Amino acid sequence: MTSFNPLSIAFDAWRVTRGGSLLLARRQQERLAELVAFARAHSRFYAEKYRGLPETITNARQLPPVTKLELMEHFDEVVTDPDVRKTGVEAFLADQSTIGQAYLDRYMVWTTSGTTGTPGIFLEDKAWDTVITAVNLTRIGLEWYTPEVIRGMLKRGGMTAAVFAGNGHFLGVSMIERQRRSRASRARSMHLIPVTLPIPEIVQRLNELQPAMFSGYASALALLAQEQLAGRLKIQPSIVVSSAEPLSDENRALIQQAFGVPPRNNYSCSEGGVMGYECHQGNMHLNTDWVLFEPVDENYQPVTPGQFSSRVLITNLANRVMPIIRYELGDRVSLDPEPCNCGITLPVVNVEGRTDEILRFESANGQTIPVLPLALWAIIKETPGVLRFQAIQTAPGALKIRLETKPFADRVETWDKVEARVREYLQKQGLGNVTIIRATEAPMRDPKSGKFRNVWTEKG
């Protein structure tokens, strides 16, 4: 039986990190069997879905995949705590003041849209929280926080700044706010800077804070690296962490040139937490002792290492309140056929990631002003009544928005709110001249990739 004692988990994570494939496979099999047995006993959804399957599951491929849409439609049957109901969770999420608080005083909750376009709600229990914390401290802590980084952190009083979407119950935001609420010293040293602020205002805040640790979306870090090279941003972080978007080789080099330290990158999602972290050689290692990771093709068949998948199936081996078992992510990934020579024996993954783009509009005075995709995402997605959206730049001074509202939401009222919020945001960026167009067509998938893009520039 798996122990969820923090010290036991941390020690085991340390062993497995360089313990080889046999030890990793043993942990996966043990934890998968326990999770499936628990889900069958406590989740009506999984009890029915696994009816007729072998009593003991030895391989994840014995189980049928699940989708976000399927879990959301059967939310009350999926969760294993009878006190948790979707209506109650949605009411909790509707209150921005509860960001960072625990639902029912025992579960963290966060939302996601993802590349499938289907909004998701996910709960984290104590077991999963313990695993995430212990594994991150063991692996990321030992790999990223060198003596030089630690000295720099101490020199600046542990000051940290994160440039993320700050107005919703998202994974990264919720985790930061929870830590800020937990202790007064953390509230003083940990700062969340909304990515929706104008770039000059973000620069000003960072200059005032002088963070030792600086994190954010890859696109935001790249833009801020340009501000640093231009001399407007003047910070000296000991560590820079990128997340939520792919970090290209070009942006990696730009960030290192600007801040003097190599950017660190992780691979995370709301359904699986921090699934991967980069070693000092820049390879992304997967925490597959706690998150099973299956790159598959269109027919859910495994792809050959080195080949990019159509999607990936993940199994969160720690979460008990909301079992995530062979859950479909839209990410296209490939696993390296050869082990990394850094000594870490956990698998190495290459992630295609998001396909959203930085938009570049022309202001009334002819200045080109960038707009970050996740800033628009945060503005529109968190508007009451919005189910799905797509924001498409159609000209230097025009933004077209495709909108799908939630059931029973008033379409006209929802559009008016979206238009007002986007207009206010663009005005703050110095783009009050941009025309906002309401699309006649509904949001749709990319016909080539099958993915659901949120923000891009229309070519041609």
Beta strands, then each sheet from edge to edge (+ up, - down):
strand 1: 108-112
strand 2: 120-124
strand 3: 160-164
strand 4: 190-194
strand 5: 213-217
strand 6: 239-243
strand 7: 264-269
strand 8: 273-278
strand 9: 284-286
strand 10: 291-296
strand 11: 311-316
strand 12: 324-329
strand 13: 333-335
strand 14: 348-351
strand 15: 359-362
strand 16: 368-371
strand 17: 386-395
strand 18: 398-405
strand 19: 435-438
strand 20: 455-457
sheet 1: 1+ 2-
sheet 2: 4+ 3+ 5+ 6+ 7+ 8- 9+ 14- 13+
sheet 3: 10+ 11- 12+
sheet 4: 15+ 16-
sheet 5: 19+ 18+ 17- 20-
end
